Amino acid sequence: MADEGATEALRGIVDRAACSIAGASTHARLDEDLIAAGLPPSTGGETKAQRGESSAAAVPDERLREVAISLVERNAVLHMIDRMAVQDLVWADEYPPPIPKRTRRDIARILPGEFLRDHSQRFHALLANLFDLGRGDLFFGFENTSLGGQIERHFYNNDDWTVEQLFDELGAIDNASDRRFGLFLEGIVSGNTVPDEDGQRQLVEAINPPLTAVGLELRETGNVDGYPTFDLVSTGTRSGRPKQLIFGSPEKPDLRLIDVIDSDVEVVDPNGKVLVYDRKIGPAGLRWHDLQTWWKETRQVDDDEQAKAQLYKRLGNSLYERVDNEWIPVSPPQLLLFRLYHDIYRTALPDLPVLLPEVWRHWDPVNAKTRGNLALVQFRMDFLMFAPAGARIVLEVDGQHHYASERAAGKGQRRMLPDAREYARTVAASRDLTLAGYEVHRFGAHELRDEQEARPLVTAFFDSLFRKHHVAVPQRTAGHEGGRT
């Protein structure tokens, strides 16, 4: 029934949009305007309204969502309520972190309203972009009875609405989606709303204590037009957004600085042994379909299924090495974790965080043997995931080399024996990552020896990880992937 309700709601949105476009057009231009908005041309009807209705009716149920999103992206004629409904539908797929009603109300009660009143025009533009300010307009006399008019009278001019009442009237506390409320907070502290850095920082200082209580914060992540920018992120995550990812290769990449002043790095990789992702990672994290889109566009692959198969094969192949003309896994337990993740969540994979293998973090032109004790630890991560709200999750599969070393064992024999120094390096690397804002989870290779035994362990782990990071736990499918990909 929930799907039927969503289909009915989307059908109504598309129908109203088509009729609005038709009403504002002429018979001669009507089909052209419909197509420009992402709708099909009309299929019949004598009046413009009937032609608009025929266009909407020509959209099959399975394309309603796609068309509705296109209407918003193309800034087509949509009532604000319909625009908000489509936005919330899209944002729900990004699994935004929940912001409880109590936290929202606490923020409203302590937010200094004078900064918002001092910049009322800019603040009003933010409100109009996120909320329906036309609600309640009765067209009675010359009085503006809309919500926007009420805000102007009671919040800006008469100052008899508190910030809390303003939030209530907007529906920001009880009705706004988590993503909408998060964008509202980011907008309030933006230089576009409050072009005063001291004012921005005072607002952030007021908002952050209630957010911190639920594991979130507004964190400074950059600078635009001379004003700091603040993003809503999970506490404990690393500051800033990644500039580029170098992954998919256990071999040390060949890098060169082409502009030292600007830290402009080039990957010298004529044979395609290294993958480099340099696109922006949004608030939803880096999902499989984001990486697949990048693969399609950079490899010029037209077919989605072909792109998916190529990408999976390329990622999996980075977990093999060639020994005596034979391809063998670099680490069978690491390979099993990779395969199980994609097998267990196969049908839901496009919207899940992508499991990036062999990700390079540190890079040093001098080898560790020469560098000695000054060598950087944890230069390459087994797996890295970017979850919602800026979370960076590292998965490590610890084999014997993490806690043992090859040493003499008598009678000229050598074997792997426990080594306190190797174990110290392993835990030091974990500390380094954690202090740098990464969330680290370690698997013992022994846990991933047998697929039948490892499957429930891996399933339980990722289900719990998804819940922690506000990713909807998907339905699972059974299957098996075997051999080199």
C-alpha positions as CSV (number, residue, x, y, z in Angstrom):
1,M,0.0,0.0,0.0
2,A,2.9,2.4,0.7
3,D,4.1,2.0,-2.9
4,E,0.7,2.6,-4.2
5,G,0.4,5.7,-2.2
6,A,3.7,7.0,-3.4
7,T,2.7,6.2,-7.0
8,E,-0.6,8.1,-6.6
9,A,1.2,11.1,-5.0
10,L,3.8,11.2,-7.9
11,R,1.0,10.9,-10.4
12,G,-0.7,13.9,-8.9
13,I,2.5,15.9,-9.0
14,V,3.2,15.1,-12.6
15,D,-0.3,15.8,-13.6
16,R,-0.4,19.2,-11.9
17,A,2.9,20.2,-13.4
18,A,1.8,19.2,-17.0
19,C,-1.4,21.2,-16.6
20,S,0.5,24.2,-15.3
21,I,2.9,24.1,-18.2
22,A,0.1,23.7,-20.6
23,G,-1.9,26.6,-19.1
24,A,1.1,29.0,-19.4
25,S,1.9,27.9,-23.0
26,T,0.3,28.3,-26.4
27,H,-1.1,25.5,-28.5
28,A,1.7,26.0,-31.0
29,R,4.5,25.8,-28.3
30,L,2.8,23.4,-25.9
31,D,4.5,20.2,-26.9
32,E,7.9,21.9,-27.0
33,D,7.4,23.3,-23.5
34,L,6.4,19.9,-22.2
35,I,9.4,18.2,-23.6
36,A,11.7,20.9,-22.3
37,A,10.3,20.1,-18.8
38,G,11.1,16.4,-19.2
39,L,7.5,15.4,-20.0
40,P,6.3,13.5,-23.1
41,P,4.4,15.4,-25.8
42,S,0.6,15.5,-25.6
43,T,-1.3,12.7,-27.2
44,G,-4.7,14.3,-27.7
45,G,-7.2,16.7,-26.4
46,E,-8.8,19.9,-27.8
47,T,-8.0,22.3,-24.9
48,K,-4.6,23.1,-23.5
49,A,-5.6,21.5,-20.2
50,Q,-6.7,18.3,-21.9
51,R,-3.4,18.2,-23.8
52,G,-1.5,18.6,-20.6
53,E,-3.5,15.8,-19.0
54,S,-2.7,13.6,-21.9
55,S,1.0,14.2,-21.5
56,A,0.9,13.3,-17.8
57,A,-1.2,10.2,-18.6
58,A,1.5,9.0,-21.1
59,V,4.0,8.7,-18.3
60,P,4.1,5.0,-17.1
61,D,4.1,4.3,-13.4
62,E,7.7,3.1,-13.5
63,R,8.9,6.5,-14.8
64,L,6.9,8.8,-12.5
65,R,9.8,9.2,-10.1
66,E,12.3,9.9,-12.8
67,V,10.0,12.5,-14.5
68,A,9.1,14.2,-11.1
69,I,12.8,14.6,-10.3
70,S,13.5,16.0,-13.8
71,L,10.7,18.6,-13.2
72,V,12.5,19.8,-10.1
73,E,16.0,19.7,-11.6
74,R,14.7,21.7,-14.7
75,N,13.0,24.2,-12.5
76,A,9.6,23.5,-14.1
77,V,6.4,25.1,-12.9
78,L,5.7,23.2,-9.7
79,H,3.8,24.2,-6.5
80,M,6.2,24.5,-3.6
81,I,4.4,21.6,-1.8
82,D,5.0,19.4,-4.8
83,R,8.6,20.5,-5.1
84,M,9.2,19.7,-1.5
85,A,7.5,16.3,-1.8
86,V,9.9,15.4,-4.7
87,Q,12.9,16.7,-2.9
88,D,12.1,14.7,0.2
89,L,11.7,11.6,-1.9
90,V,15.2,12.1,-3.3
91,W,16.8,13.0,0.0
92,A,15.3,10.0,1.7
93,D,17.6,7.9,-0.6
94,E,20.6,9.7,0.8
95,Y,19.9,8.3,4.3
96,P,20.5,11.6,6.1
97,P,21.3,11.4,9.8
98,P,18.1,11.8,11.9
99,I,17.7,15.0,13.9
100,P,15.1,14.4,16.7
101,K,12.3,16.8,17.3
102,R,13.6,17.6,20.7
103,T,17.0,18.6,19.3
104,R,15.3,20.8,16.7
105,R,13.3,22.5,19.4
106,D,16.4,23.0,21.6
107,I,18.1,24.7,18.7
108,A,15.1,27.0,18.1
109,R,15.1,28.0,21.7
110,I,18.7,29.0,21.9
111,L,19.2,30.4,18.4
112,P,19.9,34.2,18.5
113,G,17.2,35.6,16.3
114,E,18.7,39.0,16.0
115,F,21.2,37.7,13.4
116,L,18.3,36.5,11.3
117,R,16.3,39.7,11.6
118,D,19.4,41.8,10.8
119,H,19.6,40.0,7.5
120,S,15.9,39.5,6.9
121,Q,15.9,39.6,3.1
122,R,18.6,37.0,2.9
123,F,17.1,34.8,5.6
124,H,13.7,35.1,3.8
125,A,15.2,33.9,0.6
126,L,16.5,30.8,2.4
127,L,13.1,30.1,3.9
128,A,11.4,30.5,0.5
129,N,13.9,28.0,-1.0
130,L,13.1,25.3,1.6
131,F,9.5,25.9,2.9
132,D,6.1,26.8,1.4
133,L,5.7,30.4,2.4
134,G,2.6,30.8,0.2
135,R,0.5,28.6,2.6
136,G,-2.5,30.3,4.2
137,D,-2.9,33.2,1.7
138,L,-6.7,33.9,1.6
139,F,-6.5,36.9,-0.7
140,F,-8.5,38.9,1.8
141,G,-8.3,42.6,1.2
142,F,-4.8,44.1,1.0
143,E,-3.5,42.0,3.9
144,N,-0.9,39.3,3.1
145,T,-2.2,36.4,5.0
146,S,0.3,33.9,3.7
147,L,2.9,32.3,5.9
148,G,5.5,34.6,4.3
149,G,3.4,37.6,5.2
150,Q,2.9,36.4,8.8
151,I,6.6,36.0,9.1
152,E,7.3,39.4,7.8
153,R,4.8,41.0,10.2
154,H,5.4,39.0,13.4
155,F,9.1,38.0,13.1
156,Y,10.8,40.7,11.2
157,N,8.7,43.8,12.0
158,N,6.8,43.4,15.3
159,D,9.3,41.0,16.9
160,D,6.4,39.2,18.6
161,W,7.4,35.7,17.3
162,T,10.3,33.9,18.9
163,V,12.6,31.8,16.8
164,E,10.8,28.7,18.3
165,Q,7.4,29.9,17.1
166,L,8.9,30.7,13.7
167,F,10.2,27.1,13.5
168,D,6.8,25.8,14.5
169,E,4.9,27.9,11.9
170,L,7.3,26.7,9.2
171,G,6.8,23.1,10.2
172,A,10.6,22.8,10.7
173,I,10.3,20.9,14.0
174,D,7.4,18.5,13.4
175,N,7.2,18.1,9.6
176,A,10.5,18.9,7.9
177,S,12.5,15.9,6.7
178,D,15.9,15.3,8.3
179,R,17.7,16.5,5.2
180,R,15.6,19.6,4.8
181,F,16.2,20.6,8.4
182,G,19.9,19.9,8.0
183,L,20.0,22.1,4.9
184,F,18.1,24.7,6.9
185,L,20.8,24.8,9.5
186,E,23.6,24.9,7.0
187,G,21.7,27.8,5.2
188,I,21.3,29.7,8.5
189,V,25.0,29.8,9.1
190,S,26.0,30.4,5.5
191,G,27.6,33.5,4.3
192,N,24.8,33.9,1.8
193,T,22.4,34.3,4.7
194,V,24.6,36.1,7.3
195,P,27.5,37.9,5.5
196,D,29.3,38.4,8.7
197,E,31.9,35.9,9.8
198,D,31.6,36.7,13.5
199,G,27.9,36.3,13.2
200,Q,28.2,33.0,11.4
201,R,30.5,31.6,14.1
202,Q,28.2,32.8,16.9
203,L,25.3,31.0,15.3
204,V,27.4,27.8,14.9
205,E,28.4,28.0,18.6
206,A,24.7,28.3,19.6
207,I,23.5,25.4,17.3
208,N,26.3,22.9,17.9
209,P,25.7,21.9,21.6
210,P,22.2,20.3,20.9
211,L,23.6,18.7,17.8
212,T,26.6,17.2,19.6
213,A,24.2,15.5,22.0
214,V,22.9,13.4,19.0
215,G,26.3,12.8,17.4
216,L,26.2,15.7,14.9
217,E,27.9,19.1,14.4
218,L,28.2,22.0,12.0
219,R,31.8,21.8,11.0
220,E,33.8,24.3,9.0
221,T,34.8,22.6,5.7
222,G,35.8,25.4,3.4
223,N,35.6,28.9,2.2
224,V,33.4,30.6,-0.4
225,D,33.7,34.2,-1.4
226,G,35.7,34.9,1.7
227,Y,33.1,33.4,4.1
228,P,33.6,30.1,5.9
229,T,31.3,27.2,4.9
230,F,29.8,24.8,7.5
231,D,28.5,21.3,6.7
232,L,26.4,19.1,9.0
233,V,28.5,16.0,9.7
234,S,28.8,13.2,12.3
235,T,31.1,14.0,15.2
236,G,34.4,12.1,15.1
237,T,34.5,12.1,11.3
238,R,37.5,13.7,9.5
239,S,37.2,17.4,8.6
240,G,36.9,18.4,5.0
241,R,35.9,16.6,1.8
242,P,38.3,14.3,-0.1
243,K,40.0,15.8,-3.1
244,Q,40.8,12.6,-4.9
245,L,40.9,8.8,-4.2
246,I,43.7,6.6,-5.4
247,F,42.6,3.0,-5.1
248,G,42.3,-0.4,-6.8
249,S,46.0,-1.3,-6.7
250,P,48.2,-3.1,-4.2
251,E,51.2,-1.7,-6.0
252,K,52.6,1.7,-5.0
253,P,51.3,4.3,-7.4
254,D,53.7,6.5,-9.4
255,L,52.9,10.1,-8.4
256,R,54.4,13.4,-9.3
257,L,53.8,16.9,-8.1
258,I,53.2,19.0,-11.2
259,D,52.7,22.1,-9.2
260,V,54.2,22.0,-5.7
261,I,52.7,25.4,-4.8
262,D,49.2,24.2,-5.3
263,S,49.8,20.6,-4.3
264,D,48.6,19.5,-7.8
265,V,49.2,15.7,-8.0
266,E,49.4,13.7,-11.1
267,V,49.1,9.9,-11.2
268,V,51.5,8.5,-13.8
269,D,49.6,5.3,-14.8
270,P,49.9,4.5,-18.6
271,N,48.9,0.9,-18.0
272,G,45.7,1.6,-16.0
273,K,46.9,-0.2,-12.8
274,V,45.5,2.6,-10.5
275,L,42.0,4.1,-10.2
276,V,41.6,7.8,-9.4
277,Y,38.3,9.2,-8.4
278,D,38.3,13.0,-8.2
279,R,34.6,13.9,-8.1
280,K,32.8,15.6,-5.2
281,I,31.5,13.2,-2.5
282,G,28.2,14.5,-1.3
283,P,26.4,14.2,2.1
284,A,25.1,10.7,1.2
285,G,28.7,9.4,1.0
286,L,30.1,7.5,-2.0
287,R,27.6,4.9,-3.2
288,W,28.0,2.2,-5.8
289,H,25.9,4.0,-8.3
290,D,28.1,7.1,-7.9
291,L,31.2,5.1,-8.8
292,Q,29.4,3.3,-11.6
293,T,28.3,6.6,-13.1
294,W,31.9,7.8,-13.0
295,W,33.1,4.5,-14.6
296,K,30.5,4.9,-17.4
297,E,31.4,8.4,-18.2
298,T,35.2,8.1,-18.0
299,R,35.3,4.7,-19.8
300,Q,32.5,5.8,-22.3
301,V,30.3,2.8,-21.6
302,D,26.7,3.2,-22.6
303,D,25.1,0.1,-21.0
304,D,24.5,0.1,-17.2
305,E,24.8,-3.6,-16.8
306,Q,28.0,-3.7,-18.8
307,A,29.5,-0.8,-16.6
308,K,28.5,-2.6,-13.4
309,A,30.1,-5.9,-14.5
310,Q,33.3,-4.1,-15.7
311,L,33.6,-2.1,-12.5
312,Y,33.1,-5.1,-10.2
313,K,35.6,-7.1,-12.2
314,R,38.2,-4.3,-12.0
315,L,37.8,-3.8,-8.3
316,G,38.0,-7.5,-7.6
317,N,41.1,-7.9,-9.8
318,S,43.0,-5.4,-7.6
319,L,42.9,-8.1,-4.9
320,Y,45.0,-10.5,-7.0
321,E,48.7,-10.7,-7.8
322,R,50.6,-12.5,-10.5
323,V,53.0,-15.2,-9.2
324,D,54.8,-17.5,-11.7
325,N,52.4,-16.6,-14.5
326,E,49.4,-17.4,-12.3
327,W,46.9,-15.0,-10.7
328,I,46.5,-15.7,-7.0
329,P,44.7,-13.7,-4.3
330,V,46.9,-11.2,-2.4
331,S,44.9,-12.2,0.7
332,P,42.1,-14.9,0.4
333,P,40.3,-13.6,3.5
334,Q,40.3,-10.0,2.1
335,L,39.0,-11.3,-1.2
336,L,36.2,-13.3,0.6
337,L,35.1,-10.1,2.5
338,F,34.9,-8.3,-0.8
339,R,32.9,-11.0,-2.5
340,L,30.5,-11.6,0.5
341,Y,29.7,-7.9,0.7
342,H,28.6,-7.8,-3.0
343,D,26.9,-11.1,-2.8
344,I,24.9,-10.5,0.4
345,Y,23.6,-7.1,-0.7
346,R,23.6,-7.7,-4.4
347,T,20.1,-6.3,-5.2
348,A,20.5,-3.2,-3.0
349,L,24.1,-2.4,-3.9
350,P,23.5,0.7,-6.0
351,D,22.3,2.7,-3.0
352,L,24.9,1.3,-0.5
353,P,28.3,2.7,0.3
354,V,30.8,1.3,-2.2
355,L,33.5,-0.9,-0.7
356,L,36.7,0.6,-2.2
357,P,39.7,-1.9,-2.1
358,E,43.4,-1.1,-1.8
359,V,43.0,2.6,-1.0
360,W,46.2,4.7,-0.7
361,R,46.4,7.2,2.2
362,H,50.1,7.9,2.7
363,W,52.6,8.1,-0.1
364,D,56.4,8.5,0.2
365,P,58.9,8.4,-2.7
366,V,61.4,6.8,-0.3
367,N,60.8,3.2,0.6
368,A,60.2,2.1,4.2
369,K,63.4,0.2,4.4
370,T,65.4,3.4,3.7
371,R,63.1,5.6,5.8
372,G,63.4,3.3,8.8
373,N,61.5,4.3,12.0
374,L,60.4,7.5,10.3
375,A,58.3,5.6,7.7
376,L,54.6,6.4,7.6
377,V,52.3,3.6,8.9
378,Q,49.0,2.5,7.3
379,F,50.0,3.8,3.9
380,R,47.4,1.6,2.2
381,M,44.0,0.6,3.5
382,D,42.4,-2.8,2.7
383,F,39.0,-1.2,2.3
384,L,37.5,2.3,2.7
385,M,33.8,3.3,2.7
386,F,32.3,6.8,2.7
387,A,29.0,6.7,4.6
388,P,26.5,9.5,5.1
389,A,27.4,12.7,7.0
390,G,31.1,12.5,6.2
391,A,31.9,9.2,7.9
392,R,35.0,7.5,6.6
393,I,35.1,3.8,7.5
394,V,38.2,1.6,7.2
395,L,38.0,-2.2,7.1
396,E,41.3,-4.1,7.7
397,V,41.8,-7.8,7.4
398,D,44.7,-8.8,9.7
399,G,46.8,-11.7,8.6
400,Q,49.8,-13.1,10.4
401,H,52.0,-10.2,9.2
402,H,50.1,-7.9,11.5
403,Y,51.2,-9.7,14.7
404,A,54.0,-12.0,13.6
405,S,57.2,-12.1,11.6
406,E,59.3,-14.8,10.0
407,R,62.1,-15.9,12.3
408,A,64.5,-18.7,12.8
409,A,62.8,-21.7,14.5
410,G,65.8,-24.1,15.0
411,K,67.5,-26.6,12.7
412,G,67.8,-24.1,10.0
413,Q,64.0,-23.6,9.7
414,R,62.1,-20.4,9.6
415,R,58.5,-19.8,10.4
416,M,56.0,-17.1,11.4
417,L,56.3,-16.4,15.1
418,P,54.5,-13.8,17.4
419,D,56.3,-10.5,17.2
420,A,55.4,-7.7,19.7
421,R,56.9,-5.1,17.3
422,E,54.7,-6.0,14.4
423,Y,51.6,-6.0,16.7
424,A,52.7,-2.6,18.0
425,R,52.9,-1.3,14.4
426,T,49.3,-2.6,13.8
427,V,47.8,-0.9,16.8
428,A,49.8,2.3,16.2
429,A,48.3,2.4,12.7
430,S,44.8,2.0,14.1
431,R,45.4,4.8,16.5
432,D,46.7,7.0,13.7
433,L,43.6,6.4,11.6
434,T,41.2,6.9,14.5
435,L,42.8,10.2,15.6
436,A,42.7,11.4,12.0
437,G,38.9,10.9,12.0
438,Y,38.5,7.5,10.5
439,E,36.4,4.8,12.0
440,V,38.4,1.6,12.0
441,H,37.1,-2.0,12.1
442,R,39.6,-5.0,12.0
443,F,38.8,-8.6,11.0
444,G,41.1,-11.5,11.9
445,A,42.0,-13.5,8.8
446,H,40.9,-16.6,10.8
447,E,37.3,-15.2,10.8
448,L,37.3,-15.2,7.0
449,R,38.7,-18.6,6.2
450,D,35.5,-20.4,5.3
451,E,32.6,-18.7,3.4
452,Q,29.9,-20.6,5.1
453,E,31.1,-19.6,8.6
454,A,32.0,-16.1,7.5
455,R,28.7,-15.2,5.8
456,P,26.6,-14.7,9.0
457,L,29.4,-12.8,10.7
458,V,29.8,-10.4,7.7
459,T,26.1,-10.0,7.4
460,A,25.6,-9.1,11.0
461,F,28.6,-6.7,10.9
462,F,27.4,-4.7,7.9
463,D,23.8,-4.7,9.1
464,S,25.0,-3.1,12.4
465,L,27.3,-0.7,10.5
466,F,24.4,0.5,8.3
467,R,22.2,1.1,11.3
468,K,24.9,3.0,13.0
469,H,25.4,5.3,10.0
470,H,21.7,5.7,9.2
471,V,21.8,3.6,6.0
472,A,18.6,1.6,5.5
473,V,19.4,-2.1,6.1
474,P,18.5,-3.7,2.8
475,Q,17.0,-7.1,1.9
476,R,19.7,-9.7,1.3
477,T,20.1,-12.2,-1.5
478,A,22.0,-15.5,-1.4
479,G,24.5,-16.5,-4.0
480,H,28.1,-17.3,-4.7
481,E,30.9,-15.6,-6.7
482,G,33.9,-17.8,-7.5
483,G,37.2,-17.5,-9.3
484,R,39.2,-14.5,-10.4
485,T,36.8,-11.7,-11.4
